[in-house]
Amino acid sequence: METHNSKYKWYLLCLILITNIVILAMPSMALSVLSNEIAQELNLNVVQIGVLWGIGSLPAIFTSLFGGSLGDKFGPKKMMLVSTLLVGLLGAIRGLSPDYGFLLVSVVLVGAFMPFVFLNGLKTIGQWFPNSQLGLANGFVTMAMALGFFLGSILSASILSPWLGGWRNVFVFYGLIGAILCIPWFFTRSAPIPKSSTGQSVSMGKSIQHVFKMKNIWLIGLVMFCMAGAIQGVMGYLPLYLRGNGWEGLRADSALSAYNLVSMVFVLPLALMSDRMGSRKKIMVIAGIMTVLGFSLLSIAKGNWVWVFVLLSGFMRDGFMAMLFTSVIETDGIGHVYAGTAMGIINGIGGIGMSVEPALGNSLAAYWAGAPFVFWAGSALIATVLVILLQKNRKVVVEITEMEIIMA
């Protein structure tokens, strides 16, 4: 197939990586490490901060499905062009928030369009890369997200905020740079039409109806709900927790940076290993167990032991997510044709967990400061058990036939 042999796919992958770092990862992590500064200016408590951290994932419950389906219908290039511009400009608006309510609304608006960027980036990979390289390509994507999380956590509060004059200008800075990325997306090429395809797209209704019948997709969605919710909760709470235990700001932010850094370093070796092994499930189960242990032990860790358990829980975090995303495309009956819709459903379910679990976990801190970590460890444990129940895929690539178009 022409797409699989083209060197152009590596340029597209690099553009996807840069887009995810600048538009998705760095601004998201900035909201976590700048939460103390935001709380002081707007007079917020820990629960309000938890709501602010998690509410950005709430609209993804609804918009993920549309973002993925629209990508299947109109092609990921058009969706990336529009969504990068919108997310960048809306992200900049967060810095103009006069009060907590306005900030919440702006965070929700950004969260509504972020899935459009992420999902259509994954669909682009599904179009251009063969199955034998999907694990590696998705490994690069999750590595880029981890790099963005690392850079956002280490730079936003300690360097960019003092340099730019406060948290507001940090969000404006990220937003404007992100919006500029719509320019290179405008000049990208669409994927060549596979030889076995008619060249026509499947209707949104048919795509949704087809994917809704796939039991494995719903199971993967539940895994995403539990694991993504737990990770989101920990990343938002960890800096606040460590500051509350007497850690100075830079050191507390560095712990979160270490969590993201160790994940970034090991994601590619894990992705390559999964491609060679031909098994995503084994790696996800091991990663889940390490995450459960790390989160649980963080609840009682003191001193330098915090670093040990942060690294333990982060070691295979992005490896887990890379394998999960790859499993979606490899699910029987999905392939690159329905990848956008399937990713949208899964991302929407995951958005529920990412919206609910941070605030719910933070609320437990009133009883014991370590209780939120125990709660998120339990959520990660459920995700690990669900991974074991996933059906084995035959890696069938789905193509659109003329009969499907007629039936649509």
C-alpha positions as CSV (number, residue, x, y, z in Angstrom):
1,M,0.0,0.0,0.0
2,E,1.3,3.4,-0.9
3,T,0.7,5.0,2.5
4,H,2.7,2.4,4.3
5,N,5.8,2.8,2.1
6,S,5.7,6.6,2.0
7,K,8.4,8.5,3.9
8,Y,5.9,11.4,4.3
9,K,4.2,9.4,7.2
10,W,7.2,10.3,9.4
11,Y,6.8,14.0,8.7
12,L,3.1,13.7,9.7
13,L,4.1,11.7,12.8
14,C,6.5,14.5,13.8
15,L,3.8,17.1,13.3
16,I,1.4,15.1,15.4
17,L,4.0,14.9,18.2
18,I,4.6,18.6,18.2
19,T,0.9,19.3,18.1
20,N,0.2,17.1,21.1
21,I,3.1,18.5,23.1
22,V,2.2,22.2,22.5
23,I,-1.6,22.1,22.4
24,L,-2.5,19.2,24.7
25,A,0.2,18.2,27.1
26,M,2.1,21.3,28.2
27,P,-1.0,23.5,28.9
28,S,-2.8,20.6,30.7
29,M,0.1,20.1,33.1
30,A,0.4,23.9,33.5
31,L,-3.0,23.9,35.1
32,S,-1.8,21.4,37.7
33,V,1.4,23.1,38.7
34,L,-0.1,26.6,38.5
35,S,-3.0,25.5,40.7
36,N,-1.5,26.9,43.9
37,E,-0.9,30.3,42.2
38,I,-4.5,30.2,40.8
39,A,-5.9,29.2,44.1
40,Q,-4.2,32.1,46.0
41,E,-5.4,34.7,43.5
42,L,-9.0,33.4,43.2
43,N,-9.3,32.2,46.8
44,L,-10.0,28.5,46.0
45,N,-10.0,25.5,48.2
46,V,-8.6,22.0,47.4
47,V,-12.0,20.6,46.2
48,Q,-12.5,23.6,43.9
49,I,-9.0,23.0,42.5
50,G,-9.9,19.3,42.0
51,V,-13.1,20.3,40.1
52,L,-11.0,22.7,37.9
53,W,-8.5,20.0,37.2
54,G,-11.1,17.4,36.3
55,I,-13.9,19.4,34.6
56,G,-11.9,19.9,31.4
57,S,-12.5,16.2,30.7
58,L,-16.2,16.5,31.1
59,P,-17.2,17.8,27.7
60,A,-15.0,15.0,26.1
61,I,-17.7,12.6,27.2
62,F,-19.9,14.1,24.5
63,T,-17.5,15.6,21.9
64,S,-15.1,12.7,21.6
65,L,-17.7,10.7,19.7
66,F,-18.3,13.6,17.3
67,G,-14.6,14.3,16.9
68,G,-13.8,10.8,16.0
69,S,-16.8,10.3,13.7
70,L,-16.2,13.6,11.9
71,G,-12.7,12.5,11.3
72,D,-14.0,9.3,9.8
73,K,-16.4,11.3,7.6
74,F,-14.4,14.3,6.4
75,G,-10.8,13.1,7.0
76,P,-8.4,13.9,9.9
77,K,-6.6,16.7,8.0
78,K,-9.6,19.0,8.0
79,M,-10.4,18.2,11.6
80,M,-6.8,18.9,12.7
81,L,-6.7,22.2,10.9
82,V,-9.9,23.5,12.6
83,S,-9.4,22.0,16.0
84,T,-5.8,23.2,16.5
85,L,-6.9,26.8,15.8
86,L,-9.9,26.5,18.1
87,V,-8.0,24.8,21.0
88,G,-5.2,27.3,20.8
89,L,-7.4,30.4,20.9
90,L,-9.8,29.0,23.6
91,G,-6.7,28.0,25.6
92,A,-5.5,31.6,25.5
93,I,-8.8,32.8,26.8
94,R,-8.2,30.9,30.1
95,G,-5.6,33.6,30.9
96,L,-8.3,36.3,30.7
97,S,-10.6,34.8,33.4
98,P,-11.7,37.4,35.9
99,D,-13.1,34.8,38.4
100,Y,-13.5,31.1,39.1
101,G,-16.7,30.7,37.2
102,F,-15.3,32.2,34.0
103,L,-12.2,30.0,34.4
104,L,-14.3,26.9,34.7
105,V,-16.2,27.8,31.5
106,S,-13.1,28.4,29.6
107,V,-11.5,25.1,30.7
108,V,-14.7,23.3,29.7
109,L,-14.6,24.9,26.2
110,V,-10.9,23.9,25.7
111,G,-11.7,20.4,26.9
112,A,-14.6,20.2,24.4
113,F,-12.2,20.4,21.4
114,M,-9.1,18.8,22.7
115,P,-10.3,15.3,21.8
116,F,-10.7,16.5,18.2
117,V,-6.9,17.1,18.1
118,F,-5.9,13.9,19.8
119,L,-8.3,11.5,18.1
120,N,-7.7,12.7,14.6
121,G,-3.9,12.5,15.2
122,L,-4.4,8.8,16.1
123,K,-6.6,8.3,13.0
124,T,-3.9,9.9,10.8
125,I,-1.4,7.3,12.2
126,G,-3.9,4.5,11.5
127,Q,-4.1,5.7,7.9
128,W,-0.4,6.0,7.2
129,F,1.2,3.2,9.3
130,P,1.0,-0.5,8.8
131,N,0.0,-2.8,11.7
132,S,3.6,-3.8,12.2
133,Q,4.5,-0.2,13.1
134,L,1.4,0.8,14.9
135,G,2.8,0.0,18.3
136,L,5.9,2.1,17.6
137,A,4.0,5.0,16.2
138,N,1.5,5.1,19.1
139,G,4.5,4.8,21.4
140,F,5.9,8.0,19.9
141,V,2.6,9.7,20.5
142,T,2.4,8.7,24.2
143,M,6.1,9.6,24.6
144,A,5.4,13.0,23.2
145,M,2.6,13.5,25.6
146,A,4.8,12.4,28.5
147,L,7.5,14.9,27.2
148,G,4.9,17.6,27.1
149,F,3.7,16.8,30.6
150,F,7.3,16.8,31.8
151,L,8.1,20.2,30.2
152,G,4.8,21.7,31.3
153,S,5.3,20.6,34.9
154,I,8.9,21.7,35.1
155,L,8.6,25.0,33.2
156,S,5.2,26.5,33.7
157,A,5.2,27.5,37.4
158,S,9.0,27.8,38.0
159,I,10.1,29.5,34.8
160,L,7.4,30.7,32.5
161,S,5.1,32.2,35.2
162,P,7.9,34.5,36.7
163,W,9.2,35.3,33.2
164,L,5.8,36.1,31.7
165,G,4.3,37.8,34.7
166,G,1.9,35.2,36.2
167,W,-0.3,32.2,35.4
168,R,-2.6,34.2,33.1
169,N,0.1,35.1,30.6
170,V,1.3,31.5,30.7
171,F,-2.0,30.3,29.2
172,V,-2.0,33.1,26.7
173,F,1.5,32.1,25.6
174,Y,0.6,28.4,25.2
175,G,-2.6,29.2,23.4
176,L,-1.2,31.5,20.8
177,I,1.7,29.1,19.9
178,G,-0.8,26.3,19.6
179,A,-3.1,28.3,17.3
180,I,-0.1,28.9,14.9
181,L,0.1,25.1,14.4
182,C,-2.9,25.2,12.1
183,I,-0.6,26.6,9.4
184,P,1.5,23.5,8.9
185,W,-1.6,21.4,9.1
186,F,-3.2,23.4,6.2
187,F,-0.3,22.3,3.9
188,T,-0.4,18.6,4.8
189,R,-1.4,15.9,2.3
190,S,-4.4,13.7,2.9
191,A,-3.7,10.0,3.0
192,P,-3.8,8.3,-0.5
193,I,-6.9,6.1,-1.0
194,P,-6.2,2.4,-0.2
195,K,-6.3,0.3,-3.4
196,S,-9.0,-2.0,-1.9
197,S,-11.2,1.0,-1.0
198,T,-13.9,2.7,-3.0
199,G,-12.5,6.1,-1.9
200,Q,-15.9,7.0,-0.3
201,S,-16.4,7.5,3.4
202,V,-18.8,5.7,5.7
203,S,-21.6,7.8,7.1
204,M,-21.4,8.9,10.7
205,G,-24.6,7.0,11.6
206,K,-23.2,3.8,10.1
207,S,-19.9,4.2,11.8
208,I,-21.5,4.8,15.2
209,Q,-23.9,1.9,14.7
210,H,-21.1,-0.4,13.7
211,V,-18.7,0.4,16.6
212,F,-21.5,0.4,19.2
213,K,-21.9,-3.3,18.6
214,M,-18.3,-4.1,19.5
215,K,-18.1,-5.5,23.0
216,N,-14.3,-5.2,23.2
217,I,-14.6,-1.4,22.5
218,W,-16.8,-0.9,25.5
219,L,-14.5,-3.0,27.7
220,I,-11.5,-0.9,26.5
221,G,-13.6,2.2,27.3
222,L,-14.0,0.9,30.9
223,V,-10.3,0.4,31.2
224,M,-9.8,3.9,30.0
225,F,-12.4,5.2,32.5
226,C,-10.6,3.6,35.5
227,M,-6.9,4.1,34.5
228,A,-7.1,7.6,32.9
229,G,-9.3,8.8,35.8
230,A,-6.7,7.5,38.3
231,I,-3.8,9.0,36.5
232,Q,-5.6,12.4,36.1
233,G,-6.3,12.5,39.8
234,V,-2.8,11.7,40.9
235,M,-1.2,14.3,38.5
236,G,-3.5,17.0,39.8
237,Y,-3.2,16.1,43.5
238,L,0.5,15.2,43.8
239,P,1.9,18.8,43.8
240,L,-0.7,20.0,46.3
241,Y,-0.1,16.9,48.5
242,L,3.7,17.4,48.6
243,R,3.4,21.1,49.3
244,G,1.0,20.3,52.1
245,N,3.7,18.0,53.5
246,G,6.2,20.9,53.6
247,W,7.9,20.4,50.2
248,E,8.9,23.7,48.6
249,G,7.3,24.5,45.3
250,L,10.1,23.5,42.8
251,R,10.7,20.2,44.6
252,A,7.0,19.3,44.6
253,D,6.7,20.1,40.9
254,S,9.9,18.1,40.2
255,A,8.2,15.0,41.6
256,L,5.5,15.3,39.1
257,S,8.1,16.0,36.4
258,A,9.9,12.8,37.4
259,Y,6.6,10.9,37.1
260,N,6.2,12.1,33.5
261,L,9.9,11.7,32.6
262,V,10.3,8.1,33.6
263,S,7.2,7.2,31.6
264,M,8.5,9.1,28.6
265,V,11.9,7.3,28.7
266,F,10.5,3.8,28.7
267,V,7.5,4.1,26.4
268,L,9.3,3.4,23.2
269,P,11.1,0.3,24.4
270,L,7.8,-1.0,25.6
271,A,6.1,-0.2,22.3
272,L,8.8,-2.0,20.3
273,M,8.6,-5.0,22.7
274,S,4.9,-5.2,22.1
275,D,5.3,-5.2,18.3
276,R,7.8,-8.0,18.5
277,M,5.9,-10.0,21.1
278,G,2.6,-9.5,19.2
279,S,0.9,-9.1,22.6
280,R,-0.3,-5.8,24.1
281,K,-2.2,-7.4,27.0
282,K,0.8,-8.8,28.8
283,I,2.5,-5.4,28.9
284,M,-0.7,-3.6,30.0
285,V,-1.2,-6.1,32.9
286,I,2.3,-5.6,34.2
287,A,2.0,-1.8,33.8
288,G,-1.3,-1.9,35.7
289,I,0.2,-3.9,38.6
290,M,3.1,-1.4,38.9
291,T,0.7,1.5,38.9
292,V,-1.5,0.0,41.6
293,L,1.5,-0.6,43.8
294,G,3.0,2.9,43.2
295,F,-0.2,4.8,43.9
296,S,-1.0,2.7,47.0
297,L,2.5,3.2,48.5
298,L,2.5,6.9,47.8
299,S,-0.3,7.2,50.4
300,I,2.2,6.4,53.2
301,A,5.5,7.4,51.7
302,K,7.8,9.8,53.5
303,G,11.0,11.6,52.4
304,N,12.9,10.1,49.5
305,W,10.6,7.1,49.4
306,V,8.2,9.4,47.6
307,W,10.5,9.5,44.6
308,V,10.8,5.7,44.6
309,F,7.0,5.2,44.4
310,V,6.5,8.1,41.9
311,L,9.0,6.4,39.6
312,L,7.4,3.0,40.2
313,S,3.9,4.2,39.3
314,G,5.1,6.2,36.3
315,F,7.5,3.6,34.8
316,M,5.0,2.0,32.5
317,R,2.2,4.6,32.5
318,D,2.5,5.7,28.9
319,G,3.4,2.3,27.8
320,F,0.0,1.2,29.1
321,M,-1.7,3.9,27.2
322,A,0.2,3.3,23.9
323,M,-0.8,-0.4,24.0
324,L,-4.4,0.6,24.8
325,F,-4.7,2.9,21.8
326,T,-3.0,0.4,19.5
327,S,-5.5,-2.3,20.7
328,V,-8.4,-0.2,19.6
329,I,-7.1,0.0,16.0
330,E,-6.3,-3.7,16.0
331,T,-9.7,-4.7,17.3
332,D,-11.5,-7.0,14.9
333,G,-13.9,-5.0,12.8
334,I,-12.3,-1.6,13.5
335,G,-9.1,-0.9,11.5
336,H,-8.3,2.6,10.3
337,V,-11.8,3.0,8.8
338,Y,-13.7,3.1,12.1
339,A,-10.7,4.1,14.3
340,G,-11.9,7.7,14.8
341,T,-15.4,6.6,16.0
342,A,-14.0,3.9,18.2
343,M,-11.4,6.2,19.7
344,G,-14.2,8.8,20.3
345,I,-16.3,6.4,22.2
346,I,-13.4,5.2,24.4
347,N,-12.2,8.8,24.9
348,G,-15.7,9.8,25.9
349,I,-15.9,7.1,28.5
350,G,-12.4,7.9,29.7
351,G,-13.5,11.6,30.0
352,I,-16.1,10.6,32.6
353,G,-13.4,9.1,34.7
354,M,-11.1,12.0,34.2
355,S,-13.9,14.4,35.2
356,V,-15.2,12.5,38.3
357,E,-12.2,10.9,39.9
358,P,-10.0,14.0,40.6
359,A,-12.7,15.8,42.6
360,L,-13.9,12.7,44.2
361,G,-10.4,11.6,45.2
362,N,-9.5,15.1,46.4
363,S,-12.6,15.2,48.7
364,L,-11.2,12.2,50.6
365,A,-8.2,14.3,51.7
366,A,-10.5,15.8,54.4
367,Y,-10.3,12.5,56.2
368,W,-6.7,11.6,55.5
369,A,-4.2,13.2,53.2
370,G,-3.1,9.9,51.7
371,A,-6.6,8.6,51.1
372,P,-6.9,9.9,47.5
373,F,-4.0,7.8,46.4
374,V,-5.6,4.7,47.9
375,F,-8.8,5.5,46.0
376,W,-6.9,6.0,42.7
377,A,-5.0,2.8,43.3
378,G,-8.3,0.9,43.6
379,S,-9.4,2.4,40.3
380,A,-6.2,1.3,38.6
381,L,-6.7,-2.2,40.0
382,I,-10.1,-2.4,38.4
383,A,-8.6,-1.3,35.1
384,T,-5.9,-4.1,35.3
385,V,-8.6,-6.7,35.9
386,L,-10.6,-5.5,32.9
387,V,-7.5,-5.7,30.7
388,I,-7.2,-9.4,31.5
389,L,-10.8,-9.9,30.2
390,L,-10.1,-8.2,26.8
391,Q,-10.5,-10.5,23.8
392,K,-7.5,-11.4,21.7
393,N,-7.5,-9.5,18.3
394,R,-6.7,-11.1,15.0
395,K,-5.3,-7.7,13.7
396,V,-7.8,-7.6,10.8
397,V,-7.6,-4.4,8.7
398,V,-11.1,-3.2,7.9
399,E,-11.7,-1.7,4.4
400,I,-14.8,-0.1,3.0
401,T,-16.6,-2.1,0.4
402,E,-19.1,-0.9,-2.2
403,M,-21.9,-2.8,-0.4
404,E,-21.2,-0.9,2.8
405,I,-21.5,2.4,1.0
406,I,-24.8,1.3,-0.6
407,M,-26.1,0.2,2.8
408,A,-25.0,3.5,4.4
